[in-house]
């Protein structure tokens, strides 16, 4: 089936679904019977994604998010992994921030507990002294 056929089928389906509630009961019964007959002639190897409730309730069409019983499950298959991914990223960010804060606190504690005055750390000559001392 090419894309033009698919687009036509979608447009026909959409037009029928818009006016489904306005159809008389006799028309919906005939449509349901025609659908059952078509389903009986369907090839065995072609899968069908139609629930029994859709076959039985041709006149009770609920448009929108809950148009079929499992449509929200399809949306949740995408939403749940995305939410898990976002939650995982937030968790990793929080963990890294806590590690950074702990490292800064350790550095601050080491600087404050040292015997040198804070001004010594700002002196450029002190950095040269530390480099010479390590060699």
N, C-alpha and C positions, 0 to 999 in steps of 0.2 A: 504494500500500500504506500503510495507516494505522499508527499507532504500536502499536496492540494486535496487529496481525498481525506486525509486526516483533518485538515482545517475545515473542510465542508462538514465532516461528521461532528466535529466539535461545535460548529455553529448551529447545526440542526439540533443537537442535544441541548445546547443552551436555550434555543428558542422553545423547544418542547418543555424544558424544565421551568421556564418563566411562566408559562400559561398552564401548567399542570393542575394547579388548584382550581382553575376556572373550567376545566373539562367536565362534562357530565359523567355520571357514574357508568353509563352504558359504554361510553368511549374508552374509559380507563379499563373496563372489563375486557373489551375487545383488544386493547393494546396489551394487556396482561396475557390474554390467550395467545396472541400473535407472538409474544416474546417466548412463552412456553413452547410453542410449536417450533420457533427458530432454535431454541436451546436444544430441543429434541433432535433436530437435524444437524446440530453442531458436530464438527469433526472431533474425534476423541483425543487427538494429540494437541489440540489448541486449549490452553488454560483459560479459565473464566474467573474473573474477580468480581463475582456478584454474590451477595449474601441472600439467604432465604427470605429475610425480612424485606429486601428490595423487590423480590419476585412477588411476594404476597401483598405488599402495600404499595402498589403502583400509584394510588391516588393520594397517599399520605407522604408527600415529599417535604422534607425539612431542609431548607437551603441553609447554607452557611457552614460554620465550623463543624457542626455535628450532623452533616448530611448523610454520612454512613457511620455505622457503629464504631468502626476502627479508624476513622480518619484522624482523630486526635492522636492515636498511637503513632501514626506515620509522622506527625509533626514532632512528637516527643522523641522519636528516634534521632532527630536532628538536634533538638533543643537540649536534651539531657547531656549528651557528650560535650556540647558547647559549654554548658553550665559547669560541668566537671572540669573542663579545661581552664575556664576562667577562675574557678575556685582553686585549682592547683597552682595557677600562676600567682594568684594573690598569696597563697600559702608560702610559695618559694620566696616571693618578695618580702613577706613578713619575716621569714627565717633569716634571710640575708641581712635585713635591717637590724635584727636582734644581734647577729654576729658582729656587725659593724659597730654597734653601740657597745658591745662587750669589749671589743678590741680597743676602742677609744677610752673606755673606762679603765682598762688595764694600763694603757699608756699614761693616762692622767695620774693614776695612782703611783706609777713608777716615777714620774717626774716630780710629783709632790713629796714623795717619801725620800727623794735623793737629797744629799747634803749640799749640793750646789744651789746657788740662788737662781731664780728664773731668768734673770738678766744674762747669765752666762750662756744660756741656750740661744739667745738672740745675737750674741757676739760672733762675727765671722771668724775671728781668730780662734775661737773655741772649736769650731768645726775643723780647722786646720790642725789644732792640737789633738783632737780625737783621731783624725786620719793618721797622724804621725805616731800616735801611741799604739794604734792597732798594728803598725808595721813593725 
